[in-house]
Amino acid sequence: MSDKIVRHLELVKAMSGKVGVDLGRRVVEGTLDPADLGDVIVTCTRCGNVAKCEGFVCRDAAPDTEDSVPDYCLNGLFFSVLKPD
């Protein structure tokens, strides 16, 4: 796997955790197709805001709070749809 793909896989995982989306649980329960997750990672590789994203996902949040998906995220709709109410 290329370093770029690995980097963006890690960003997708970090973003999902930051906004409160459990990707693994979604795949196991069948509400997220693994192929769609692959598409999300590929979309992430096209992002022009990687440094900004890395800063966002590394920023500490208050305990028990979830951040909103940043406007610049190319996968914003994906995360917003999967985010629990």
C-alpha positions in Angstrom: 0.0 0.0 0.0 1.4 3.4 -0.9 2.4 5.9 1.8 -0.2 8.3 0.4 -3.0 5.8 0.7 -1.9 4.9 4.3 -1.7 8.6 5.2 -5.2 9.2 4.0 -6.6 6.0 5.5 -5.3 7.3 8.9 -6.9 10.7 8.2 -10.2 9.1 7.4 -10.1 7.0 10.6 -9.1 10.0 12.7 -11.8 12.2 11.1 -14.4 9.5 11.8 -13.4 9.3 15.4 -13.3 13.1 15.7 -16.9 13.5 14.4 -18.3 10.4 16.2 -18.7 7.9 13.3 -17.6 4.3 14.1 -16.6 3.0 10.7 -15.8 -0.5 11.9 -19.2 -0.9 13.5 -20.9 0.4 10.4 -19.1 -2.1 8.2 -19.9 -5.0 10.6 -23.6 -4.1 10.9 -23.8 -3.7 7.1 -24.7 0.0 6.9 -21.3 0.8 5.2 -20.0 -1.2 2.3 -16.2 -1.7 2.5 -16.0 -0.6 -1.2 -17.6 2.7 -0.3 -15.0 3.1 2.5 -12.3 2.6 -0.2 -13.9 5.4 -2.3 -13.9 7.7 0.8 -10.1 7.1 1.2 -9.5 7.8 -2.5 -11.5 11.0 -2.3 -9.5 12.0 0.7 -6.3 11.6 -1.4 -7.6 14.5 -3.6 -7.8 16.9 -0.7 -5.9 20.2 -0.8 -6.2 20.8 2.9 -4.3 17.9 4.4 -2.3 19.9 6.8 -5.4 21.7 8.0 -7.2 18.3 8.4 -4.3 16.9 10.4 -4.4 19.9 12.7 -8.2 19.4 13.1 -8.1 15.7 13.9 -5.2 16.2 16.3 -6.8 19.1 18.2 -8.0 18.1 21.6 -11.7 18.4 22.2 -13.6 18.7 25.4 -14.5 15.3 26.9 -17.7 13.7 25.6 -18.0 16.2 22.7 -17.9 15.5 19.0 -16.8 18.1 16.4 -18.7 18.9 13.3 -17.2 17.9 9.9 -15.1 20.8 8.6 -16.5 22.6 5.5 -13.3 21.9 3.6 -13.6 18.1 4.0 -14.3 16.4 0.6 -16.0 13.6 2.5 -18.1 15.9 4.6 -21.4 14.6 3.3 -20.3 11.0 3.9 -19.5 11.7 7.5 -22.6 13.9 8.0 -24.9 11.1 6.8 -23.3 8.5 9.1 -23.0 10.7 12.1 -25.3 9.6 14.9 -28.0 12.1 15.9 
